[in-house]
Amino acid sequence: MGLCDLHIHSYYSDGTFSPGEIIEKASEKNLTAISITDHDEVKAVEIAKFLGKKVGILVISGIELSAEFNGRDVHILGYLFNEKDEKLLIKLKEIREYREIRAKEILSKLRENGIHIDFSFVKNIAGRGAIGRPHIAQAMLEKGSIINYKEAFIKYIGNGKPCNVPKYRLGIDEAIELLKNADGGIPVLAHPGNIGDDSIVEQLLTFPFAGIEVWHPDHSSQQIKKYLSIAEHKSLLTTGGSDNHGNRPTKAPIGGIIVDSTVVDSLIEYKDAHL
């Protein structure tokens, strides 16, 4: 039985590892399958599939989308969709363009609070990635504006903090349909424990999610048992992964949170049955 990590971020979003480095680290951990689930971006998927095939690692298409429900930020993982779907790519481009607008607005607010950082400096840190708050936090750290990475979010750019600007968020139905319409993508509710209210989780699961992320670094053993029970009761697929972001402060290394290969088998079987 193989081991799999289905929640990894590359340098095409807010991680620091290239697809090649991710495949290398997955191989070192003897993983048999992975999914790179970048925020609003799919550039890593085709590269990782090619490299994974060379070393016997199955790479399934993945993404992490941001959605909104009653004013709350909700993340949705998508699996086994067509990463070349035209409508999906158009929407992702729109989201990424807003990311740059948002970053500039955050930097403007930081200037009002005495922290001066050029957009070009942040853009350089983001490199290939879709620009986001982690890149701004890294810029603040490199400029000496903060003592450590987390301080940026705690004091300035975290949700509800004075310099934050809301991200582009899809509606729940919109995000799910975007995935399903990309050749039968599978929508999964990401890290429900981070939502902070299981009554909200129950409401969210009235939407047509196919699965729920059970195993995640932020989930306690009690939460894992709870979400497994919910998945069984509602006949939902279960997934899990490290949510690794490379060298950025991260809760688990690649392969630090794993699921067995039957999880991937179930995803594939679900897709085949619903096409």
C-alpha positions, 0 to 999 in steps of 0.5 A: 500500500502506497503513501500519498501527500495530496496538499502541497504548494510550489513556488508557483503560488506561496511555496518555495519549492519548484515542482522538481524539488517537490518530486525529489522530496516526495521520492525521498519519502517513498511517496507513490502519489502527490498533488500540488495544490497551488492557490489559484494556479495550475502551472506546476501540474503538467511539469510535476506529472512529467517529472513524477512519471520518471521516478514512478510517482503519480501526480494528480491535478490539484488546486486550492481555491478561495471562496466566501460563505457568510463572510468567512474565508473557505478554501476548496481543494480540487482534484483530477480536473483538466488543468488546461480547461479554457474557462478555468484558466480564464478565471484563474488569470482574473484572480491572479490579476486581482492579487497584484491589485490587492498587494499594491493596496496592502503596501499602501496601507503599510506605508500609512503605518510607516513601513515602506516597501516597493511593489517591485521588491515584493514581486521579485520575492514572489518570482514565478508565484501568484503574489500574496501575503506570504511574499509581502511578509517575507519582504517585511522581514528582509527589510527589517520591518518585523522581527519574524515572519509571523509578526507580519500577520499578527500585527499588520496583514492578517485577517482583520488587521489594519493593513489587510485587504480582502482577497478575491473570493469565489462563491461556494457554488461558483468554485465547485462548478468551476472544478466540475466543469473542468472535465469532472474535477472533484471539489473537497472542503479544505482543512475544515478545522480552520473554519473554527465553527463546526456548525458552519462546516455542516452548512457548507457540506450542504453544497455539492462537495464530493469530499472533505480534507480529514488529515491536515497539520492543523487538525487534532486527533479529535477533529480527525475522528470527527471529520471521519465520522462526518464523511462516513455519515454523508458518504464523502470522500476523505483526503489529506496532506501536509499543506507544505509551503517549502522553506516558509514557516510550515506545519509539516514537511512533504510527506509529514501528513500522509494518506494511503493509496486507497484515498487516491484510488477512491478519487479516481473511482469517483471521477470515473463514476461521475463522468 
